[in-house]
Every structure is written in C-alpha cells, then in structure tokens.
Amino acid sequence: MAREHVHPQGRVVALSHGEPQGTVAVAPAGKQVHLCSPELDPDLLHHLRVPIQESLILYNDPELNELSVQCFMNLMQFMGEMPFKKDNTQSGCLIHILLLGKEKEMLRDEIYCQVIKQTTQNPAKSFCTLGWRLLNLMTGFFPCSDTLQPFVTRHLQDISQDYQHPYQELACVCQENMQRSLTFGGRRNIPSHVEMDAILAGKTSRRVPTQLPGEVEFPIKIRSFSLAGEAVTDFCKEMGVLNLTEIKEFSILANRRQDGMVRPLHAEEYLFDFLLDDGSIFLSLRRMMWRSPLTFSSDLYVDFHYQQLLADYLSGHLLLAPADGSSSVQQLAQLSALQHLAQGLQGEPSLVEMKEYLPSLDGLSIKAAEIQTFCEGHIAAMHSLSPQNAKIQFIEFLSAMPLFGSNTFLAQKVSQQGCPSPCMVSISQDGVLFLHPKTKVPSALKPDQLIQLQLMTST
C-alpha cells in the first residue's frame, strides 16, 4: 500500500511501495506530481535555506534517513550555504557525498534530488556554481536509478537546450557523464587531491603528458571522466587514423615507475582512475595489434610506428635470419643504413655508431666491422632517401620479420622442463613462441604445455 510522506517544507513527496526506496515525486502540500512526469512544473523545485530534518525520499530504514540528513548538511557546507562543522573542509564534504553515493546505492536518488533541489532557483550564484560542479562529478561517479532517470534526463535536457541558462554547458557535460555512468558504471575511485583542487577551481580538463614510442611526450587533453578509448581515438585522429578497426589496434598503458609493471587499459576504463598525485603512474601509447594495413598517413604516424618498431628491433624482439649467415649480415647492414639515414645523416657511420644500430643479440658485436662495410654501400645506394622515407622503408622491412606484430614479455621464472628460465614469451595473432632471453632461439616447448609464469612484465 502506498504511503504519502510530505516534507516539512511541503515540497517533496515520496511514495513507498514496500521497498526501502519508493517512487519520487515533487509537489506542494496536497498535490502529487511524479518526478518523471514530462509535465513537471519547474516552480515545484525550490532551493532550501535551512537543513532538512528527514530524507526527501521516504525510507523505511532509519539509517538511510539519518545518512540523508547528514548528506544534506555536507551539501550545504560544500556549497557555502552554512559554516563548516569542526574539522570539516570543502573537499571533505565533497568526498563524503561521493563516497556515500558510491557505497550506498539506495541513497543515490536521494543525493540527486538534494543537489538538483539546491541548484534550482538558488539566488546565490557562487553557491549554485559549486552545486553544479558537484552534480557534474556525481553524474560521472554513479548513476541514478531507472525510476529517477527520466526526470534527471529531462531536467538536464531542458537546461542544456536553454542557451541563456548560466549552466547550459555544465548541463551538457552532466548528460554526457551520466550516459557514461549508465553504460560503464562510473569512476571507481574518488578524485585525487590534485584533481579535486582543479575541479573546485572550475577546471574541467587537463593535459596529461603521455609517452609515445621513443620516449616522446605527447600532451593528451582529458577530462575527469574521459575513457581510455576516447583518448586513443583522439590521438589516432591526430595521426590521421580514422578507421575504427585500426583505432582498436592501439592501446593506452598504465606504467608503474617503481617496478616497471605495465597494464594495458580497456577502452571503457576511466583514465583518472589510474593517475596518482605522486606521479608514480604514467600513461603511454602503443600499437598492440597489426592486422590493418599501414597507411603512413602523416609524419606523426610514421614517427610513432618507426620508434615502436625500432625499440622492438634493438631489443632483439624481432627475429632475423640465422646470425651466422651472410643474409643476416646483409639484413643488419641495410637496417643500420636506414637508421642512419632516418636521422638525416649522410656520412659513413663510425664503428661506435654501428654497434648502436645493432639489436642486442649474442654474437653480433663481433660482426660490427663486417656489417659496417656493407652498411656503407647501402648508404651510398640510398643517399637520396629523405629521413621520413628511410623510416618507412625500415618499417616495411621489419614487417616481414617472423615476430612482427608480436607483444613480447619476460617470464622471470618458468618451471616447465625444456623451457629456459627466465624466458621470453612472444604473443601474436598467429600464436605463442617461447624464446631464449639472450639468443632469441625458439624453445621446442609447445604453447599448450603447462607453464607456470611468475611475475610476467612487459619489456
């Protein structure tokens, strides 16, 4: 049986249907109007100057009612509408409200109602602005219920379509954030102190240095609720990559400086859930798959792929012909010449430079002088190549290597007989290879044999 609950201010009514949380309605005393009604009169929503004594939504659980009253107190303190209680701060109030919504799903509608109420017809612009900034955060951290969603959506739509409204832009952002929350579940972690200070100052975005291959830093603009997939898409557009299939082959990785641990981020994960104030985590970008044809659509595209493949090549992650064969020497000489020309150098490389152009494989350094002789001939034959064309030829050459397109990891401890420990594990769309960490000679071990890999880290 439904029960009517009239707020002391005679404004908010909740209909309880035997559940802890009922259907919400907003109305003056004696009149019920469902909150999700498209004909809801905006005059029925009024800002309150004094704290509430009970929840706006009727709860059968006294604890939820008490938490609602405390939340409203924190809301008024956060917005500046009442003095802070002892030992409380603006950021403390904000954290309290966000944590309450994350941890108490049954209170999310109550929090939405409170913030919308306090930002409607609020005569103090400074107070109202803080309330809207809180609503911006809430919509990105946790969604409201399906019952309340139609009202919140209509409320934000009406304001976002009113170009004279002072918070029209924020309403648009709130709509985007709420859609992300409904789809992906919202941010996992509350804002860090740095992010919190930026939010309270009204800064909605930040440029985060992201490491590209070759340790080149590229600033990526992200907002509080930017997804990894969105950042990847934005960067790919900068490179001239517009094909969705190819975009999905790139990934952002979270890197821990202390131990080098690397974790690729899923497209639907929030970037700020991984960034810490102490700078111990940094983001990087890498191409993970190589199914799509390479287009070389821009200088940035060429440089990105050249630097990634160069690092893999010099680390010995791309197999060559047998190291003691003449074809291997020719390959190494040609790749060394292309590296030399890619730097815009025309003169003959020194022996020291030559060794820097060779991959870290056992036995190659003693062949440096022989490789240098052939390299000089290749440089003479290709002297007209521009640096960009030299990079493109280097990429195309490596694309024929046996391990091209593989992601290689170091398994620091392997217990299976017949497999070296530590061991290099190379994973590609064609399968898995187990390699000796120094010689890069493949193991006879088959991928379907049981292996215990401990502490696998990207290299």
C-alpha positions in Angstrom: 0.0 0.0 0.0 1.5 3.4 -1.0 2.1 5.9 1.8 2.4 9.6 1.3 5.2 11.5 3.0 5.1 15.3 3.0 8.4 17.1 3.7 8.1 19.8 6.5 8.7 22.4 3.8 5.7 21.0 1.9 7.7 20.3 -1.3 9.0 16.8 -1.7 6.7 13.8 -1.6 7.8 10.1 -1.8 5.6 7.1 -2.5 6.8 4.0 -0.8 5.8 0.6 -2.3 7.1 -1.6 0.5 10.7 -1.2 -0.7 13.4 0.9 1.1 13.3 3.3 -1.8 10.0 4.5 -3.3 8.9 6.4 -6.4 9.8 10.0 -6.0 7.5 12.9 -6.6 7.9 16.7 -6.1 4.9 18.7 -5.2 3.4 21.4 -2.9 1.4 20.1 0.0 -1.7 18.3 -1.1 -0.6 17.7 -4.6 1.4 14.8 -6.0 3.4 15.1 -9.2 5.7 12.2 -10.2 9.3 13.3 -10.7 9.5 11.5 -14.0 6.5 13.4 -15.4 7.4 15.3 -18.6 4.9 18.0 -17.4 6.7 18.7 -14.2 6.4 22.3 -13.3 9.9 23.7 -12.5 8.4 26.0 -10.0 7.8 23.0 -7.8 11.5 22.6 -7.3 12.7 25.1 -4.7 16.1 25.7 -3.1 16.0 25.4 0.7 17.8 27.9 3.0 17.8 25.5 6.0 18.8 21.9 6.5 16.3 19.1 6.1 15.2 17.1 9.1 14.4 14.0 7.2 15.2 12.5 3.8 13.5 13.8 0.7 12.7 10.3 -0.3 10.8 8.1 2.1 12.9 5.3 3.5 11.8 2.5 5.8 15.3 2.2 7.1 16.1 4.8 9.8 19.8 4.6 9.0 19.2 5.7 5.4 17.1 8.6 6.6 19.9 9.7 9.0 22.5 9.4 6.3 20.3 11.5 4.0 20.1 14.3 6.6 23.9 14.2 7.1 24.4 14.3 3.3 22.3 17.4 3.0 24.3 19.1 5.8 27.5 18.3 3.9 25.9 19.6 0.7 25.1 22.9 2.2 28.6 23.2 3.7 30.2 22.3 0.4 28.1 24.9 -1.4 29.0 27.5 1.2 25.4 27.9 2.4 26.3 27.1 6.0 29.6 27.2 8.1 31.8 24.1 8.2 31.5 21.9 11.2 34.6 21.4 13.3 37.4 19.7 11.4 35.4 19.6 8.2 36.5 21.2 4.9 35.1 21.8 1.4 37.0 18.8 0.0 36.0 16.7 3.0 32.3 17.4 2.3 32.8 16.5 -1.4 34.5 13.3 -0.6 31.7 12.4 1.9 29.0 12.9 -0.7 30.8 11.0 -3.5 31.7 8.1 -1.2 28.1 7.9 0.1 26.8 7.6 -3.4 29.4 5.0 -4.4 28.9 2.8 -1.4 25.2 3.2 -0.7 23.3 2.6 -4.0 20.0 3.1 -2.2 20.9 6.7 -1.5 21.9 7.7 -5.0 18.4 9.0 -5.9 18.3 10.9 -2.6 21.6 12.6 -3.4 20.5 13.5 -6.9 17.3 15.0 -5.6 19.1 17.1 -2.9 21.6 18.5 -5.4 19.0 19.3 -8.1 16.8 20.9 -5.4 19.7 23.1 -4.1 20.7 24.2 -7.6 17.2 25.2 -8.7 16.2 28.8 -8.1 19.2 29.3 -5.9 19.6 33.1 -5.5 23.3 32.9 -4.8 25.3 32.3 -7.9 28.5 31.3 -6.1 26.7 28.7 -4.1 24.8 27.4 -7.2 28.0 27.1 -9.2 29.5 24.8 -6.6 26.3 22.8 -6.6 26.6 22.3 -10.4 30.2 21.3 -10.1 29.1 18.6 -7.6 26.4 17.5 -10.0 29.0 17.2 -12.7 31.0 14.9 -10.6 28.1 12.8 -9.3 26.8 12.1 -12.8 30.3 10.7 -13.7 30.8 8.7 -10.5 27.4 7.0 -10.1 24.1 6.9 -12.0 20.7 7.4 -10.5 18.0 4.7 -10.6 15.8 3.9 -13.6 12.9 5.4 -11.7 14.6 8.8 -11.4 16.5 8.8 -14.6 13.7 10.2 -16.8 13.3 13.2 -14.6 17.1 13.9 -14.3 17.4 13.5 -18.1 14.6 15.9 -18.8 15.9 18.3 -16.2 19.4 18.4 -17.8 17.9 18.4 -21.4 15.8 21.5 -20.6 18.8 23.4 -19.3 21.2 22.2 -22.0 18.8 23.5 -24.6 18.4 26.9 -23.0 21.4 28.9 -24.3 20.5 31.7 -21.9 20.9 29.5 -18.8 24.1 30.2 -16.9 24.8 26.5 -16.5 23.8 25.3 -20.0 27.3 24.0 -20.8 27.6 22.2 -17.5 24.2 20.6 -18.1 25.5 19.2 -21.4 28.6 17.8 -19.7 26.4 16.2 -17.0 24.3 14.5 -19.6 27.4 13.0 -21.2 28.8 11.9 -17.8 25.5 10.3 -16.8 25.3 8.4 -20.1 28.9 7.0 -19.4 27.9 6.0 -15.9 24.8 4.2 -17.1 26.9 2.4 -19.7 30.2 1.8 -17.9 29.3 2.0 -14.2 31.1 5.3 -13.3 34.5 6.1 -12.0 35.9 3.6 -9.5 38.0 6.0 -7.4 37.1 9.4 -5.9 39.2 12.3 -7.2 42.8 12.7 -6.0 43.8 15.9 -4.2 45.2 17.5 -7.4 42.1 16.6 -9.4 39.8 17.8 -6.5 41.6 21.2 -6.4 41.2 21.6 -10.1 37.5 20.7 -10.0 36.8 23.2 -7.2 38.6 25.8 -9.2 36.3 25.1 -12.2 38.9 23.4 -14.4 37.2 20.7 -16.3 40.1 19.3 -18.3 43.8 18.8 -18.1 46.6 18.0 -20.5 48.4 14.8 -19.3 51.8 14.0 -20.8 51.6 10.6 -22.5 54.7 8.8 -23.5 54.8 7.7 -27.2 57.4 5.2 -28.5 60.9 6.7 -28.4 60.1 8.3 -25.0 58.5 11.2 -26.8 55.9 13.0 -24.6 52.6 14.0 -26.2 50.1 16.0 -24.2 46.6 14.4 -24.4 43.7 16.5 -23.2 41.5 14.5 -20.8 38.5 15.4 -18.6 37.6 13.9 -15.3 35.5 11.2 -17.0 37.5 10.6 -20.2 37.7 6.9 -21.2 40.8 5.3 -22.4 39.1 4.5 -25.7 38.2 8.2 -26.2 41.8 9.3 -25.7 43.1 6.7 -28.1 40.6 7.8 -30.7 41.6 11.5 -30.3 45.3 10.6 -30.7 44.6 8.4 -33.7 42.8 11.3 -35.4 46.0 13.4 -34.8 47.9 10.7 -36.7 45.3 10.7 -39.5 43.8 7.3 -38.5 40.0 7.4 -38.9 39.2 3.8 -39.5 37.6 2.3 -36.4 39.1 -1.1 -36.9 42.6 0.3 -37.0 41.9 2.6 -34.0 41.1 -0.5 -31.9 44.6 -1.8 -32.5 46.1 0.9 -30.3 46.0 1.0 -26.5 46.9 3.2 -23.6 49.0 1.6 -20.9 49.4 2.5 -17.3 53.1 2.2 -16.2 54.3 2.0 -12.7 57.7 3.7 -12.3 58.8 1.8 -9.2 59.0 -1.7 -10.7 58.2 -1.2 -14.4 54.9 -3.0 -14.2 52.7 -2.3 -17.3 48.9 -2.7 -17.6 47.0 -2.1 -20.9 43.8 -0.2 -20.2 40.5 -1.4 -21.5 38.7 1.1 -23.8 35.9 1.6 -21.3 38.1 2.3 -18.3 38.4 5.9 -16.9 41.9 7.4 -17.2 41.9 9.3 -13.9 41.2 6.0 -12.1 44.9 5.2 -12.7 46.6 8.6 -12.3 48.1 9.3 -8.8 49.2 12.6 -7.3 52.7 11.3 -6.6 53.4 10.8 -10.3 54.2 7.1 -9.7 52.0 6.1 -12.6 52.4 7.5 -16.1 50.5 6.7 -19.3 51.9 5.5 -22.6 50.5 4.7 -26.0 51.4 1.6 -28.1 50.1 -0.3 -31.1 49.1 -3.7 -29.8 47.8 -5.3 -33.0 48.9 -5.1 -36.6 46.0 -6.5 -38.6 45.2 -3.3 -40.5 47.5 -2.2 -43.4 49.9 0.5 -42.6 48.9 3.8 -44.3 51.8 6.2 -43.4 49.1 9.0 -43.4 51.1 11.6 -41.6 54.6 12.3 -40.2 53.3 11.6 -36.7 52.0 8.2 -37.9 55.4 7.4 -39.4 57.4 8.5 -36.4 55.1 6.6 -34.0 55.5 3.3 -35.8 59.2 3.8 -36.6 60.0 4.4 -32.9 58.0 1.5 -31.6 59.4 -1.0 -34.1 62.9 0.4 -33.7 62.8 -0.3 -29.9 61.5 -3.8 -30.5 64.2 -4.4 -33.1 67.1 -3.1 -31.0 65.8 -5.2 -28.0 66.1 -8.3 -30.2 62.4 -9.0 -30.2 62.2 -9.4 -33.9 63.8 -12.5 -35.3 66.3 -12.2 -38.2 67.8 -14.8 -40.4 70.4 -17.1 -38.7 73.0 -14.8 -37.1 75.9 -16.7 -38.7 74.6 -16.4 -42.3 75.6 -13.9 -44.9 71.9 -13.0 -45.5 71.8 -11.9 -41.8 74.8 -9.6 -42.2 73.2 -8.0 -45.3 69.9 -7.5 -43.4 71.7 -5.9 -40.4 73.7 -3.7 -42.7 70.6 -2.5 -44.6 68.6 -1.8 -41.4 71.6 0.0 -39.9 71.9 2.2 -43.1 68.1 3.0 -42.8 68.5 4.0 -39.2 71.5 6.2 -40.1 69.5 7.9 -42.9 66.4 8.3 -40.7 68.4 10.7 -38.6 69.3 12.8 -41.6 72.9 11.7 -41.6 74.7 11.2 -44.9 78.3 10.4 -43.9 79.6 7.0 -43.1 78.8 5.7 -39.5 81.6 5.1 -37.1 82.1 1.7 -35.5 80.6 3.0 -32.3 77.5 4.2 -34.1 77.3 0.9 -36.0 77.1 -1.0 -32.7 74.2 1.2 -31.6 72.3 0.2 -34.7 72.5 -3.5 -33.9 70.0 -5.5 -31.9 71.0 -6.9 -28.5 71.7 -10.5 -29.6 74.6 -12.6 -28.6 77.5 -12.7 -31.1 76.5 -9.6 -33.1 79.0 -7.1 -31.7 82.0 -9.1 -33.0 80.5 -8.8 -36.5 80.1 -5.0 -36.3 83.1 -4.2 -38.5 81.9 -6.6 -41.2 78.4 -5.2 -41.1 79.8 -1.6 -41.2 81.5 -2.3 -44.6 78.2 -3.5 -46.1 76.3 -0.6 -44.4 78.5 2.0 -46.2 77.5 0.5 -49.5 73.8 0.7 -48.6 74.1 4.3 -47.5 75.7 5.2 -50.8 72.9 3.4 -52.8 70.1 5.1 -50.7 71.7 8.5 -50.2 68.7 10.3 -51.8 66.2 8.9 -49.3 64.6 11.5 -47.0 64.5 10.8 -43.3 60.8 10.0 -43.5 61.2 7.7 -46.4 64.1 5.9 -44.7 61.8 5.4 -41.7 59.0 4.0 -43.9 61.4 1.6 -45.6 62.7 0.5 -42.2 59.1 -0.2 -41.1 58.3 -2.1 -44.3 61.5 -4.2 -43.9 60.6 -5.2 -40.3 57.0 -6.0 -41.3 58.4 -9.1 -43.0 60.2 -10.3 -39.8 58.9 -13.5 -38.2 57.9 -11.8 -34.9 56.5 -8.6 -36.5 53.3 -7.6 -34.7 54.1 -9.6 -31.5 54.0 -8.4 -28.0 56.9 -9.8 -26.0 57.0 -10.4 -22.2 59.6 -11.6 -19.8 58.6 -14.6 -17.7 61.1 -14.3 -14.9 60.5 -17.8 -13.6 59.5 -20.9 -15.5 59.1 -24.4 -14.0 58.5 -26.4 -17.2 61.3 -28.6 -18.4 62.6 -27.8 -21.8 61.9 -24.1 -21.4 64.6 -21.6 -20.3 64.1 -19.7 -17.1 63.8 -16.8 -17.4 62.1 -17.0 -20.8 60.8 -14.5 -23.4 57.1 -15.1 -24.3 56.1 -13.7 -27.7 52.3 -13.4 -28.3 50.8 -12.6 -31.6 47.6 -13.3 -33.5 49.4 -16.3 -35.0 50.2 -17.9 -31.7 52.7 -18.1 -28.9 56.5 -18.6 -29.0 58.9 -19.2 -26.1 62.4 -17.8 -26.7 65.8 -17.9 -25.0 66.2 -14.4 -23.4 69.7 -13.8 -24.9 69.9 -15.8 -28.2 66.2 -15.5 -29.0 66.2 -19.1 -30.2 62.7 -20.6 -30.0 62.1 -23.3 -27.5 60.8 -26.7 -28.6 58.1 -26.3 -25.9 54.5 -26.2 -27.3 52.2 -23.4 -26.1 49.6 -25.9 -24.9 52.1 -27.4 -22.4 51.6 -26.4 -18.8 53.8 -23.5 -17.8 53.9 -21.6 -14.6 54.8 -18.0 -15.3 55.5 -15.8 -12.3 55.8 -12.0 -12.4 55.3 -11.5 -16.1 56.1 -7.9 -17.0 56.2 -6.1 -20.3 59.6 -5.4 -21.7 
